[in-house]
């Protein structure tokens, strides 16, 4: 089968890219012929299709007024993306296209390019961009759902995008225009890794069918033993940005008062702010900022942790952070929010706490610190659960069935 995978980043930036690469890798190993469409970036993985990729776009840089207007137009409808993708499709002749995140850097113009050449389209939903100008449904650290249903103007009123009137206006216009012109109507099948996201889309009036398909676990690592010369520690790993709740974790660590170490592995826009917060709380000696980690270094770090903390403030979909920690037999303490509640059974495969409630999180941290044997048993149950529910071969067969059904429908 000839499959075209499309995502706005072609390097490992976050969970959407992990799904994009892992799914493509699974189908490549099964002997399928693949092509890719994305944007250029110095960190990109090599691809023989990169000549079709769009130039790198960074909307966080300073721009002149003219550049801002052109950038806003591309966010709504990127003609270059449509042109380049059309050329790639004519060359590769895919039987099906699988989209992940395309908004802003690529835009729904890629859907139009595929439809013009009668290519069936599957799209995996990783966040809430198709129902809200604010793709996280989070504004200033709090859940934000004021735009439901299709009251996108409220995004401007509340500065829902990066606390900016200008960026909020662009994203509100984008939402209105995409809704009016049915920009995503050409997608033949939507997929969500969590049932929570499906229900949230339904609440917002999204009428297309969404298929639930859990993310697979693409590695079955051996269960590492804790290093005898390393004292117990809690672990946060992932992107250091406000929606991930690392600031709440530092506050809770202070409240717990156990003296247990916390390792923060990751990078992102909140890194310096978190360092300053640890200093202000006088817990800097307790907190180690390990920077970005991956591969064996990350698995050793996760596998030796007393517990992994996922203190998210936004409606998480189905984060790989939780899957990986559970697969390594680590108990996870997570916010009871979004898809996290589907992944963890409180008191059986991990612990859940009220989102943003630092005192509640502190109590869970104290319990883990004072009950290491019981916490270890949670980790054992978590590993059994995740390896049973997230088998790659099951995922492959279900996704292949979706692909084949759409291809047959076309013919």
QUICOR-V304094 format. One record per pair of residues at least 6 apart in sequence whose ideal C-beta (glycine too) atoms are under 6 Angstrom apart, sorted by the first residue. I is the first residue (numbers start at 0). J is the second residue. D is the distance in whole Angstrom. If there is no record, write none. Layout:
BEGIN
i,j,d
I,J,D
I,J,D
END
This chain:
BEGIN
i,j,d
0,31,5
0,94,6
1,32,5
1,93,5
1,94,5
2,26,6
2,31,6
2,33,5
2,95,6
3,34,5
3,93,4
3,96,4
4,23,5
4,35,5
4,97,5
5,36,5
5,98,5
6,19,4
6,37,6
6,99,4
6,100,6
7,38,6
7,100,5
7,101,6
7,104,4
7,105,5
8,16,5
9,37,4
9,43,4
9,44,6
10,40,6
10,42,4
10,43,5
14,318,6
14,319,5
15,99,5
15,100,5
15,125,4
17,319,5
19,99,5
21,217,5
23,33,6
25,395,5
27,33,6
34,48,5
34,91,4
35,46,5
35,48,5
36,84,5
36,87,6
37,52,5
38,52,6
38,53,5
38,55,6
38,104,5
39,52,5
39,54,6
39,55,5
40,55,5
51,83,5
51,87,4
53,80,6
56,104,5
71,169,5
74,103,5
74,173,6
75,173,5
75,176,6
76,106,6
76,108,5
77,106,4
77,108,5
80,105,5
80,106,6
80,108,5
80,109,5
81,108,4
81,111,6
81,112,5
84,109,5
84,112,4
85,112,5
88,116,5
93,118,6
94,406,5
95,119,5
95,402,5
95,406,6
96,113,5
96,118,5
96,120,5
97,121,5
98,122,4
99,123,5
100,125,6
101,109,6
102,128,5
107,182,4
107,183,6
110,185,4
113,120,6
114,185,4
119,187,5
119,405,4
119,409,5
120,186,5
120,187,5
121,188,5
122,186,5
122,189,5
123,190,5
124,189,6
124,191,5
124,196,6
125,316,6
126,134,4
127,134,6
127,136,5
128,134,4
129,183,6
130,200,6
130,203,4
130,205,6
131,146,5
132,151,5
132,154,4
132,170,4
132,171,5
132,174,5
133,143,6
133,159,4
135,242,5
135,313,5
136,143,6
136,144,6
136,314,6
137,143,6
137,242,5
137,313,4
138,159,5
140,241,6
140,312,6
143,159,6
145,153,4
145,157,6
146,153,5
146,154,6
147,203,5
148,203,6
148,204,5
151,171,4
151,174,4
151,175,6
152,171,6
154,167,5
154,171,5
155,167,5
155,168,5
155,171,5
158,164,6
158,167,5
159,167,5
160,166,4
160,167,4
160,170,5
187,405,5
188,401,6
189,207,6
189,209,4
190,210,5
190,212,5
191,197,5
191,209,5
191,211,6
192,213,6
192,214,5
192,316,6
192,317,4
193,316,5
193,317,5
193,338,3
193,341,6
194,211,6
195,337,5
195,338,5
196,316,5
197,209,5
212,397,6
213,389,6
214,317,5
215,389,5
215,391,4
215,394,4
216,322,5
216,326,6
216,389,4
217,391,6
220,298,6
220,327,6
222,328,5
223,302,3
223,303,6
225,303,5
226,303,5
231,259,6
231,305,5
232,260,4
232,262,5
233,261,5
233,305,6
233,306,6
233,308,6
234,262,5
234,304,4
234,307,5
235,245,6
235,248,6
235,263,5
235,308,5
236,264,4
236,265,6
237,243,6
237,265,5
237,320,5
238,265,6
238,267,4
239,245,6
239,265,5
239,267,3
239,269,4
239,270,5
240,267,5
240,268,6
240,269,5
242,312,6
242,313,4
243,311,6
244,310,3
244,311,5
244,312,5
245,273,6
246,276,6
247,310,5
247,357,5
248,308,5
248,310,5
249,276,5
249,277,6
250,357,4
251,357,5
251,360,4
251,361,4
252,261,5
253,280,5
253,282,5
254,361,4
255,361,4
255,364,4
255,365,5
257,368,5
259,368,5
260,285,6
261,286,5
262,287,5
262,289,5
263,288,5
264,289,4
264,292,5
264,300,6
266,291,4
277,283,5
277,286,5
292,300,6
301,324,6
301,327,5
302,327,4
304,329,5
306,330,5
306,332,6
306,367,5
307,324,4
307,329,5
307,331,5
308,332,5
309,320,6
309,321,6
309,331,6
309,333,4
310,334,6
311,334,5
312,354,6
312,355,6
314,337,4
315,337,4
315,338,5
315,339,5
316,338,5
317,338,5
321,331,6
321,342,5
322,385,6
324,331,5
325,381,4
325,385,4
326,385,5
328,378,4
328,379,6
328,382,4
329,378,5
330,349,5
330,374,5
330,377,4
330,378,4
331,343,6
331,349,4
332,350,5
332,363,5
333,339,5
333,343,6
333,351,6
334,354,4
335,351,4
336,354,4
343,349,4
345,351,4
347,380,6
348,380,5
348,381,4
348,384,5
349,377,6
349,381,6
350,363,5
352,359,4
352,360,5
352,363,5
353,359,5
367,374,5
END
